[in-house]
Amino acid sequence: MFTGIVQGMGRIVAVNQPSPDFRTHIVELPLNMIDNLQAGASVANNGCCLTITEIDGSQVSFDLMNETLAKTNLGRLKAGDWVNLERATKFGDEIGGHVMSGHVMTTTTITRIDENEFNRTLWFCLPVDLKPYILTKGFVGLDGCSLTIGDVTDDEFNVHLIPETLERTLFGTRQAGDEINIEIDPQTQAIVDTVLRVMAQNK
């Protein structure tokens, strides 16, 4: 389980890909994230829950299977690229964002960016399959960041980012056209699916 509060950014130092449907990322973790780290632990990379396979100092290896490569933006990354990172939540930790599983549903694209001196608003393409779950003032996970949804139109939605988020995550350098991992709020999904099922049964 994760909270969507990114703890740092890591640089991919190497990518090993023995076949099209399998690859290993070696990521340089920031020093504040390596304390008591163990093989087998879970770390979210751009919001995608990955398992540590090897540890060499601050360099950590993650294996990516075909499903991960197909559903996320991780398969397009190369050595030198950066990822948002969050270690798994422990019982008793403060949940400053919202509960996230690290199971990315699909990717979306930044369509445009509005900004001024203090704020940055990112607009995203609204995936058709996720339309029922993207609600104004609801939660969404974008590249591992727990964010509040702003406006929603027929084919777009946006989030408003403060300077702290821009400084601590990849969203400070993201541009229109960039591909972003998306995870909808599981509680919203459960409620919406239940309502739709009951409505269908009462027709």
Biotite code that builds the C-alpha atoms (Angstrom):
import biotite.structure as struc

atoms = struc.array([
    struc.Atom([0.000, 0.000, 0.000], chain_id="A", res_id=1, res_name="MET", atom_name="CA", element="C"),
    struc.Atom([1.108, 3.549, -0.772], chain_id="A", res_id=2, res_name="PHE", atom_name="CA", element="C"),
    struc.Atom([-0.152, 7.036, 0.041], chain_id="A", res_id=3, res_name="THR", atom_name="CA", element="C"),
    struc.Atom([0.804, 8.956, -3.094], chain_id="A", res_id=4, res_name="GLY", atom_name="CA", element="C"),
    struc.Atom([3.241, 11.193, -1.219], chain_id="A", res_id=5, res_name="ILE", atom_name="CA", element="C"),
    struc.Atom([6.406, 10.989, -3.327], chain_id="A", res_id=6, res_name="VAL", atom_name="CA", element="C"),
    struc.Atom([9.474, 10.642, -1.108], chain_id="A", res_id=7, res_name="GLN", atom_name="CA", element="C"),
    struc.Atom([12.092, 11.370, -3.730], chain_id="A", res_id=8, res_name="GLY", atom_name="CA", element="C"),
    struc.Atom([13.172, 11.015, -7.321], chain_id="A", res_id=9, res_name="MET", atom_name="CA", element="C"),
    struc.Atom([15.544, 8.324, -8.541], chain_id="A", res_id=10, res_name="GLY", atom_name="CA", element="C"),
    struc.Atom([17.708, 8.173, -11.643], chain_id="A", res_id=11, res_name="ARG", atom_name="CA", element="C"),
    struc.Atom([17.718, 5.029, -13.765], chain_id="A", res_id=12, res_name="ILE", atom_name="CA", element="C"),
    struc.Atom([21.395, 4.132, -14.099], chain_id="A", res_id=13, res_name="VAL", atom_name="CA", element="C"),
    struc.Atom([20.962, 1.043, -16.297], chain_id="A", res_id=14, res_name="ALA", atom_name="CA", element="C"),
    struc.Atom([18.305, -0.882, -18.189], chain_id="A", res_id=15, res_name="VAL", atom_name="CA", element="C"),
    struc.Atom([18.810, -4.574, -18.997], chain_id="A", res_id=16, res_name="ASN", atom_name="CA", element="C"),
    struc.Atom([16.301, -6.018, -21.464], chain_id="A", res_id=17, res_name="GLN", atom_name="CA", element="C"),
    struc.Atom([16.987, -9.638, -22.491], chain_id="A", res_id=18, res_name="PRO", atom_name="CA", element="C"),
    struc.Atom([13.609, -9.894, -24.268], chain_id="A", res_id=19, res_name="SER", atom_name="CA", element="C"),
    struc.Atom([10.835, -7.530, -25.449], chain_id="A", res_id=20, res_name="PRO", atom_name="CA", element="C"),
    struc.Atom([8.541, -8.559, -22.588], chain_id="A", res_id=21, res_name="ASP", atom_name="CA", element="C"),
    struc.Atom([11.013, -8.410, -19.700], chain_id="A", res_id=22, res_name="PHE", atom_name="CA", element="C"),
    struc.Atom([13.492, -5.846, -18.440], chain_id="A", res_id=23, res_name="ARG", atom_name="CA", element="C"),
    struc.Atom([15.368, -4.865, -15.296], chain_id="A", res_id=24, res_name="THR", atom_name="CA", element="C"),
    struc.Atom([15.768, -1.285, -14.113], chain_id="A", res_id=25, res_name="HIS", atom_name="CA", element="C"),
    struc.Atom([18.642, -0.325, -11.828], chain_id="A", res_id=26, res_name="ILE", atom_name="CA", element="C"),
    struc.Atom([17.656, 2.850, -9.990], chain_id="A", res_id=27, res_name="VAL", atom_name="CA", element="C"),
    struc.Atom([19.811, 5.149, -7.864], chain_id="A", res_id=28, res_name="GLU", atom_name="CA", element="C"),
    struc.Atom([17.710, 5.883, -4.784], chain_id="A", res_id=29, res_name="LEU", atom_name="CA", element="C"),
    struc.Atom([18.136, 9.090, -2.767], chain_id="A", res_id=30, res_name="PRO", atom_name="CA", element="C"),
    struc.Atom([19.897, 8.545, 0.547], chain_id="A", res_id=31, res_name="LEU", atom_name="CA", element="C"),
    struc.Atom([16.765, 9.247, 2.589], chain_id="A", res_id=32, res_name="ASN", atom_name="CA", element="C"),
    struc.Atom([15.101, 6.150, 1.092], chain_id="A", res_id=33, res_name="MET", atom_name="CA", element="C"),
    struc.Atom([17.700, 3.417, 1.602], chain_id="A", res_id=34, res_name="ILE", atom_name="CA", element="C"),
    struc.Atom([17.540, 2.948, 5.392], chain_id="A", res_id=35, res_name="ASP", atom_name="CA", element="C"),
    struc.Atom([16.629, -0.677, 6.276], chain_id="A", res_id=36, res_name="ASN", atom_name="CA", element="C"),
    struc.Atom([15.860, -1.450, 2.654], chain_id="A", res_id=37, res_name="LEU", atom_name="CA", element="C"),
    struc.Atom([15.595, -5.177, 1.883], chain_id="A", res_id=38, res_name="GLN", atom_name="CA", element="C"),
    struc.Atom([15.250, -7.368, -1.181], chain_id="A", res_id=39, res_name="ALA", atom_name="CA", element="C"),
    struc.Atom([11.595, -8.272, -1.633], chain_id="A", res_id=40, res_name="GLY", atom_name="CA", element="C"),
    struc.Atom([10.340, -4.903, -0.415], chain_id="A", res_id=41, res_name="ALA", atom_name="CA", element="C"),
    struc.Atom([7.954, -2.849, -2.538], chain_id="A", res_id=42, res_name="SER", atom_name="CA", element="C"),
    struc.Atom([8.787, 0.569, -3.960], chain_id="A", res_id=43, res_name="VAL", atom_name="CA", element="C"),
    struc.Atom([6.487, 2.547, -6.237], chain_id="A", res_id=44, res_name="ALA", atom_name="CA", element="C"),
    struc.Atom([8.196, 3.768, -9.425], chain_id="A", res_id=45, res_name="ASN", atom_name="CA", element="C"),
    struc.Atom([6.015, 6.431, -11.071], chain_id="A", res_id=46, res_name="ASN", atom_name="CA", element="C"),
    struc.Atom([3.173, 4.972, -9.038], chain_id="A", res_id=47, res_name="GLY", atom_name="CA", element="C"),
    struc.Atom([3.760, 1.374, -10.141], chain_id="A", res_id=48, res_name="CYS", atom_name="CA", element="C"),
    struc.Atom([4.431, -1.102, -7.333], chain_id="A", res_id=49, res_name="CYS", atom_name="CA", element="C"),
    struc.Atom([7.715, -2.912, -8.050], chain_id="A", res_id=50, res_name="LEU", atom_name="CA", element="C"),
    struc.Atom([9.614, -5.478, -5.993], chain_id="A", res_id=51, res_name="THR", atom_name="CA", element="C"),
    struc.Atom([13.284, -5.031, -5.144], chain_id="A", res_id=52, res_name="ILE", atom_name="CA", element="C"),
    struc.Atom([15.352, -7.918, -6.520], chain_id="A", res_id=53, res_name="THR", atom_name="CA", element="C"),
    struc.Atom([18.896, -6.742, -5.677], chain_id="A", res_id=54, res_name="GLU", atom_name="CA", element="C"),
    struc.Atom([20.507, -4.000, -3.602], chain_id="A", res_id=55, res_name="ILE", atom_name="CA", element="C"),
    struc.Atom([23.998, -2.612, -4.200], chain_id="A", res_id=56, res_name="ASP", atom_name="CA", element="C"),
    struc.Atom([24.476, 0.361, -1.915], chain_id="A", res_id=57, res_name="GLY", atom_name="CA", element="C"),
    struc.Atom([21.989, 2.973, -3.094], chain_id="A", res_id=58, res_name="SER", atom_name="CA", element="C"),
    struc.Atom([21.459, 1.227, -6.439], chain_id="A", res_id=59, res_name="GLN", atom_name="CA", element="C"),
    struc.Atom([18.386, -0.994, -6.452], chain_id="A", res_id=60, res_name="VAL", atom_name="CA", element="C"),
    struc.Atom([17.170, -3.431, -9.135], chain_id="A", res_id=61, res_name="SER", atom_name="CA", element="C"),
    struc.Atom([13.550, -3.957, -10.160], chain_id="A", res_id=62, res_name="PHE", atom_name="CA", element="C"),
    struc.Atom([12.193, -6.522, -12.636], chain_id="A", res_id=63, res_name="ASP", atom_name="CA", element="C"),
    struc.Atom([9.429, -5.416, -15.011], chain_id="A", res_id=64, res_name="LEU", atom_name="CA", element="C"),
    struc.Atom([7.177, -8.065, -16.566], chain_id="A", res_id=65, res_name="MET", atom_name="CA", element="C"),
    struc.Atom([5.099, -7.843, -19.744], chain_id="A", res_id=66, res_name="ASN", atom_name="CA", element="C"),
    struc.Atom([1.953, -6.578, -17.960], chain_id="A", res_id=67, res_name="GLU", atom_name="CA", element="C"),
    struc.Atom([3.889, -3.729, -16.380], chain_id="A", res_id=68, res_name="THR", atom_name="CA", element="C"),
    struc.Atom([5.530, -2.811, -19.676], chain_id="A", res_id=69, res_name="LEU", atom_name="CA", element="C"),
    struc.Atom([2.153, -2.803, -21.432], chain_id="A", res_id=70, res_name="ALA", atom_name="CA", element="C"),
    struc.Atom([0.164, -0.806, -18.861], chain_id="A", res_id=71, res_name="LYS", atom_name="CA", element="C"),
    struc.Atom([2.683, 1.811, -17.668], chain_id="A", res_id=72, res_name="THR", atom_name="CA", element="C"),
    struc.Atom([5.175, 4.352, -18.955], chain_id="A", res_id=73, res_name="ASN", atom_name="CA", element="C"),
    struc.Atom([8.120, 2.474, -17.410], chain_id="A", res_id=74, res_name="LEU", atom_name="CA", element="C"),
    struc.Atom([8.817, 0.465, -20.547], chain_id="A", res_id=75, res_name="GLY", atom_name="CA", element="C"),
    struc.Atom([9.610, 3.645, -22.458], chain_id="A", res_id=76, res_name="ARG", atom_name="CA", element="C"),
    struc.Atom([12.236, 4.835, -19.993], chain_id="A", res_id=77, res_name="LEU", atom_name="CA", element="C"),
    struc.Atom([15.985, 4.607, -20.565], chain_id="A", res_id=78, res_name="LYS", atom_name="CA", element="C"),
    struc.Atom([19.181, 5.070, -18.592], chain_id="A", res_id=79, res_name="ALA", atom_name="CA", element="C"),
    struc.Atom([19.407, 8.666, -17.400], chain_id="A", res_id=80, res_name="GLY", atom_name="CA", element="C"),
    struc.Atom([15.644, 9.104, -16.987], chain_id="A", res_id=81, res_name="ASP", atom_name="CA", element="C"),
    struc.Atom([14.107, 9.793, -13.587], chain_id="A", res_id=82, res_name="TRP", atom_name="CA", element="C"),
    struc.Atom([11.184, 8.263, -11.703], chain_id="A", res_id=83, res_name="VAL", atom_name="CA", element="C"),
    struc.Atom([9.037, 9.347, -8.764], chain_id="A", res_id=84, res_name="ASN", atom_name="CA", element="C"),
    struc.Atom([9.623, 7.048, -5.788], chain_id="A", res_id=85, res_name="LEU", atom_name="CA", element="C"),
    struc.Atom([7.684, 6.020, -2.690], chain_id="A", res_id=86, res_name="GLU", atom_name="CA", element="C"),
    struc.Atom([8.400, 3.167, -0.303], chain_id="A", res_id=87, res_name="ARG", atom_name="CA", element="C"),
    struc.Atom([5.497, 1.035, 0.917], chain_id="A", res_id=88, res_name="ALA", atom_name="CA", element="C"),
    struc.Atom([3.519, 2.466, 3.821], chain_id="A", res_id=89, res_name="THR", atom_name="CA", element="C"),
    struc.Atom([3.991, 0.968, 7.277], chain_id="A", res_id=90, res_name="LYS", atom_name="CA", element="C"),
    struc.Atom([1.193, 0.661, 9.828], chain_id="A", res_id=91, res_name="PHE", atom_name="CA", element="C"),
    struc.Atom([1.160, 3.826, 11.893], chain_id="A", res_id=92, res_name="GLY", atom_name="CA", element="C"),
    struc.Atom([2.528, 6.049, 9.111], chain_id="A", res_id=93, res_name="ASP", atom_name="CA", element="C"),
    struc.Atom([0.725, 9.296, 8.418], chain_id="A", res_id=94, res_name="GLU", atom_name="CA", element="C"),
    struc.Atom([-1.409, 9.071, 5.265], chain_id="A", res_id=95, res_name="ILE", atom_name="CA", element="C"),
    struc.Atom([-1.088, 12.531, 3.777], chain_id="A", res_id=96, res_name="GLY", atom_name="CA", element="C"),
    struc.Atom([-2.483, 11.590, 0.372], chain_id="A", res_id=97, res_name="GLY", atom_name="CA", element="C"),
    struc.Atom([-4.937, 8.757, -0.237], chain_id="A", res_id=98, res_name="HIS", atom_name="CA", element="C"),
    struc.Atom([-4.676, 4.976, -0.170], chain_id="A", res_id=99, res_name="VAL", atom_name="CA", element="C"),
    struc.Atom([-3.103, 3.662, -3.364], chain_id="A", res_id=100, res_name="MET", atom_name="CA", element="C"),
    struc.Atom([-2.328, 0.094, -4.412], chain_id="A", res_id=101, res_name="SER", atom_name="CA", element="C"),
    struc.Atom([0.424, 0.832, -6.894], chain_id="A", res_id=102, res_name="GLY", atom_name="CA", element="C"),
    struc.Atom([-1.585, -0.987, -9.585], chain_id="A", res_id=103, res_name="HIS", atom_name="CA", element="C"),
    struc.Atom([-1.487, 1.351, -12.576], chain_id="A", res_id=104, res_name="VAL", atom_name="CA", element="C"),
    struc.Atom([-4.550, 0.947, -14.794], chain_id="A", res_id=105, res_name="MET", atom_name="CA", element="C"),
    struc.Atom([-3.268, 2.677, -17.905], chain_id="A", res_id=106, res_name="THR", atom_name="CA", element="C"),
    struc.Atom([-1.455, 5.800, -19.064], chain_id="A", res_id=107, res_name="THR", atom_name="CA", element="C"),
    struc.Atom([-2.724, 9.203, -20.064], chain_id="A", res_id=108, res_name="THR", atom_name="CA", element="C"),
    struc.Atom([-1.138, 12.126, -21.878], chain_id="A", res_id=109, res_name="THR", atom_name="CA", element="C"),
    struc.Atom([-0.604, 15.723, -20.787], chain_id="A", res_id=110, res_name="ILE", atom_name="CA", element="C"),
    struc.Atom([-2.614, 17.734, -23.313], chain_id="A", res_id=111, res_name="THR", atom_name="CA", element="C"),
    struc.Atom([-1.706, 21.260, -22.185], chain_id="A", res_id=112, res_name="ARG", atom_name="CA", element="C"),
    struc.Atom([-0.224, 23.241, -19.306], chain_id="A", res_id=113, res_name="ILE", atom_name="CA", element="C"),
    struc.Atom([-1.445, 26.543, -17.844], chain_id="A", res_id=114, res_name="ASP", atom_name="CA", element="C"),
    struc.Atom([0.899, 28.319, -15.460], chain_id="A", res_id=115, res_name="GLU", atom_name="CA", element="C"),
    struc.Atom([1.688, 31.566, -13.721], chain_id="A", res_id=116, res_name="ASN", atom_name="CA", element="C"),
    struc.Atom([4.300, 32.623, -11.174], chain_id="A", res_id=117, res_name="GLU", atom_name="CA", element="C"),
    struc.Atom([2.976, 30.425, -8.361], chain_id="A", res_id=118, res_name="PHE", atom_name="CA", element="C"),
    struc.Atom([0.763, 27.742, -9.859], chain_id="A", res_id=119, res_name="ASN", atom_name="CA", element="C"),
    struc.Atom([0.837, 25.144, -12.608], chain_id="A", res_id=120, res_name="ARG", atom_name="CA", element="C"),
    struc.Atom([-2.296, 23.477, -13.964], chain_id="A", res_id=121, res_name="THR", atom_name="CA", element="C"),
    struc.Atom([-1.836, 20.308, -15.976], chain_id="A", res_id=122, res_name="LEU", atom_name="CA", element="C"),
    struc.Atom([-4.566, 19.044, -18.308], chain_id="A", res_id=123, res_name="TRP", atom_name="CA", element="C"),
    struc.Atom([-4.763, 15.362, -19.166], chain_id="A", res_id=124, res_name="PHE", atom_name="CA", element="C"),
    struc.Atom([-6.592, 13.290, -21.728], chain_id="A", res_id=125, res_name="CYS", atom_name="CA", element="C"),
    struc.Atom([-9.537, 11.566, -20.005], chain_id="A", res_id=126, res_name="LEU", atom_name="CA", element="C"),
    struc.Atom([-9.406, 7.814, -20.769], chain_id="A", res_id=127, res_name="PRO", atom_name="CA", element="C"),
    struc.Atom([-12.853, 6.599, -21.845], chain_id="A", res_id=128, res_name="VAL", atom_name="CA", element="C"),
    struc.Atom([-12.771, 3.546, -19.561], chain_id="A", res_id=129, res_name="ASP", atom_name="CA", element="C"),
    struc.Atom([-12.000, 5.696, -16.504], chain_id="A", res_id=130, res_name="LEU", atom_name="CA", element="C"),
    struc.Atom([-14.578, 8.454, -17.088], chain_id="A", res_id=131, res_name="LYS", atom_name="CA", element="C"),
    struc.Atom([-16.979, 7.306, -14.325], chain_id="A", res_id=132, res_name="PRO", atom_name="CA", element="C"),
    struc.Atom([-14.197, 7.491, -11.711], chain_id="A", res_id=133, res_name="TYR", atom_name="CA", element="C"),
    struc.Atom([-12.657, 10.886, -12.543], chain_id="A", res_id=134, res_name="ILE", atom_name="CA", element="C"),
    struc.Atom([-14.760, 13.293, -10.481], chain_id="A", res_id=135, res_name="LEU", atom_name="CA", element="C"),
    struc.Atom([-14.248, 16.947, -9.551], chain_id="A", res_id=136, res_name="THR", atom_name="CA", element="C"),
    struc.Atom([-12.557, 17.162, -6.121], chain_id="A", res_id=137, res_name="LYS", atom_name="CA", element="C"),
    struc.Atom([-11.946, 13.426, -6.137], chain_id="A", res_id=138, res_name="GLY", atom_name="CA", element="C"),
    struc.Atom([-8.534, 11.767, -5.885], chain_id="A", res_id=139, res_name="PHE", atom_name="CA", element="C"),
    struc.Atom([-6.331, 10.380, -8.627], chain_id="A", res_id=140, res_name="VAL", atom_name="CA", element="C"),
    struc.Atom([-2.825, 8.921, -8.680], chain_id="A", res_id=141, res_name="GLY", atom_name="CA", element="C"),
    struc.Atom([-0.629, 10.379, -11.433], chain_id="A", res_id=142, res_name="LEU", atom_name="CA", element="C"),
    struc.Atom([2.916, 9.007, -11.726], chain_id="A", res_id=143, res_name="ASP", atom_name="CA", element="C"),
    struc.Atom([2.583, 8.033, -8.078], chain_id="A", res_id=144, res_name="GLY", atom_name="CA", element="C"),
    struc.Atom([1.409, 11.446, -6.832], chain_id="A", res_id=145, res_name="CYS", atom_name="CA", element="C"),
    struc.Atom([-1.852, 11.675, -4.900], chain_id="A", res_id=146, res_name="SER", atom_name="CA", element="C"),
    struc.Atom([-3.589, 14.661, -6.471], chain_id="A", res_id=147, res_name="LEU", atom_name="CA", element="C"),
    struc.Atom([-6.987, 16.321, -6.212], chain_id="A", res_id=148, res_name="THR", atom_name="CA", element="C"),
    struc.Atom([-8.909, 16.527, -9.464], chain_id="A", res_id=149, res_name="ILE", atom_name="CA", element="C"),
    struc.Atom([-9.881, 20.035, -10.537], chain_id="A", res_id=150, res_name="GLY", atom_name="CA", element="C"),
    struc.Atom([-12.092, 20.473, -13.584], chain_id="A", res_id=151, res_name="ASP", atom_name="CA", element="C"),
    struc.Atom([-13.466, 17.614, -15.679], chain_id="A", res_id=152, res_name="VAL", atom_name="CA", element="C"),
    struc.Atom([-14.734, 17.972, -19.255], chain_id="A", res_id=153, res_name="THR", atom_name="CA", element="C"),
    struc.Atom([-15.955, 15.405, -21.767], chain_id="A", res_id=154, res_name="ASP", atom_name="CA", element="C"),
    struc.Atom([-12.401, 14.508, -22.804], chain_id="A", res_id=155, res_name="ASP", atom_name="CA", element="C"),
    struc.Atom([-10.009, 16.176, -20.335], chain_id="A", res_id=156, res_name="GLU", atom_name="CA", element="C"),
    struc.Atom([-9.385, 16.705, -16.637], chain_id="A", res_id=157, res_name="PHE", atom_name="CA", element="C"),
    struc.Atom([-6.895, 18.817, -14.748], chain_id="A", res_id=158, res_name="ASN", atom_name="CA", element="C"),
    struc.Atom([-4.953, 19.068, -11.491], chain_id="A", res_id=159, res_name="VAL", atom_name="CA", element="C"),
    struc.Atom([-3.519, 22.188, -9.860], chain_id="A", res_id=160, res_name="HIS", atom_name="CA", element="C"),
    struc.Atom([0.052, 21.858, -8.600], chain_id="A", res_id=161, res_name="LEU", atom_name="CA", element="C"),
    struc.Atom([1.716, 23.947, -5.895], chain_id="A", res_id=162, res_name="ILE", atom_name="CA", element="C"),
    struc.Atom([5.455, 24.788, -5.948], chain_id="A", res_id=163, res_name="PRO", atom_name="CA", element="C"),
    struc.Atom([6.224, 22.061, -3.362], chain_id="A", res_id=164, res_name="GLU", atom_name="CA", element="C"),
    struc.Atom([4.851, 19.360, -5.677], chain_id="A", res_id=165, res_name="THR", atom_name="CA", element="C"),
    struc.Atom([6.706, 20.825, -8.648], chain_id="A", res_id=166, res_name="LEU", atom_name="CA", element="C"),
    struc.Atom([9.978, 20.778, -6.690], chain_id="A", res_id=167, res_name="GLU", atom_name="CA", element="C"),
    struc.Atom([9.664, 17.291, -5.172], chain_id="A", res_id=168, res_name="ARG", atom_name="CA", element="C"),
    struc.Atom([8.327, 15.380, -8.195], chain_id="A", res_id=169, res_name="THR", atom_name="CA", element="C"),
    struc.Atom([8.789, 14.997, -11.928], chain_id="A", res_id=170, res_name="LEU", atom_name="CA", element="C"),
    struc.Atom([5.833, 17.300, -12.561], chain_id="A", res_id=171, res_name="PHE", atom_name="CA", element="C"),
    struc.Atom([8.189, 20.268, -12.308], chain_id="A", res_id=172, res_name="GLY", atom_name="CA", element="C"),
    struc.Atom([9.694, 19.271, -15.663], chain_id="A", res_id=173, res_name="THR", atom_name="CA", element="C"),
    struc.Atom([6.797, 17.522, -17.388], chain_id="A", res_id=174, res_name="ARG", atom_name="CA", element="C"),
    struc.Atom([5.673, 18.898, -20.749], chain_id="A", res_id=175, res_name="GLN", atom_name="CA", element="C"),
    struc.Atom([2.634, 18.591, -22.995], chain_id="A", res_id=176, res_name="ALA", atom_name="CA", element="C"),
    struc.Atom([2.707, 15.221, -24.753], chain_id="A", res_id=177, res_name="GLY", atom_name="CA", element="C"),
    struc.Atom([4.381, 13.373, -21.867], chain_id="A", res_id=178, res_name="ASP", atom_name="CA", element="C"),
    struc.Atom([2.885, 9.993, -20.960], chain_id="A", res_id=179, res_name="GLU", atom_name="CA", element="C"),
    struc.Atom([1.739, 9.646, -17.338], chain_id="A", res_id=180, res_name="ILE", atom_name="CA", element="C"),
    struc.Atom([0.731, 6.597, -15.287], chain_id="A", res_id=181, res_name="ASN", atom_name="CA", element="C"),
    struc.Atom([-2.757, 6.792, -13.801], chain_id="A", res_id=182, res_name="ILE", atom_name="CA", element="C"),
    struc.Atom([-4.390, 4.950, -10.897], chain_id="A", res_id=183, res_name="GLU", atom_name="CA", element="C"),
    struc.Atom([-7.933, 5.828, -9.903], chain_id="A", res_id=184, res_name="ILE", atom_name="CA", element="C"),
    struc.Atom([-9.023, 6.004, -6.278], chain_id="A", res_id=185, res_name="ASP", atom_name="CA", element="C"),
    struc.Atom([-10.137, 2.456, -5.294], chain_id="A", res_id=186, res_name="PRO", atom_name="CA", element="C"),
    struc.Atom([-12.841, 3.748, -2.942], chain_id="A", res_id=187, res_name="GLN", atom_name="CA", element="C"),
    struc.Atom([-14.346, 5.863, -5.707], chain_id="A", res_id=188, res_name="THR", atom_name="CA", element="C"),
    struc.Atom([-14.214, 2.869, -8.045], chain_id="A", res_id=189, res_name="GLN", atom_name="CA", element="C"),
    struc.Atom([-15.979, 0.631, -5.515], chain_id="A", res_id=190, res_name="ALA", atom_name="CA", element="C"),
    struc.Atom([-18.755, 3.157, -4.882], chain_id="A", res_id=191, res_name="ILE", atom_name="CA", element="C"),
    struc.Atom([-19.335, 3.958, -8.560], chain_id="A", res_id=192, res_name="VAL", atom_name="CA", element="C"),
    struc.Atom([-19.312, 0.287, -9.590], chain_id="A", res_id=193, res_name="ASP", atom_name="CA", element="C"),
    struc.Atom([-21.763, -0.592, -6.806], chain_id="A", res_id=194, res_name="THR", atom_name="CA", element="C"),
    struc.Atom([-24.162, 2.212, -7.777], chain_id="A", res_id=195, res_name="VAL", atom_name="CA", element="C"),
    struc.Atom([-24.021, 1.278, -11.459], chain_id="A", res_id=196, res_name="LEU", atom_name="CA", element="C"),
    struc.Atom([-24.635, -2.401, -10.632], chain_id="A", res_id=197, res_name="ARG", atom_name="CA", element="C"),
    struc.Atom([-27.647, -1.602, -8.442], chain_id="A", res_id=198, res_name="VAL", atom_name="CA", element="C"),
    struc.Atom([-29.091, 0.741, -11.053], chain_id="A", res_id=199, res_name="MET", atom_name="CA", element="C"),
    struc.Atom([-28.707, -1.940, -13.730], chain_id="A", res_id=200, res_name="ALA", atom_name="CA", element="C"),
    struc.Atom([-30.494, -4.505, -11.526], chain_id="A", res_id=201, res_name="GLN", atom_name="CA", element="C"),
    struc.Atom([-33.406, -2.116, -10.876], chain_id="A", res_id=202, res_name="ASN", atom_name="CA", element="C"),
    struc.Atom([-34.103, -1.386, -14.533], chain_id="A", res_id=203, res_name="LYS", atom_name="CA", element="C"),
])
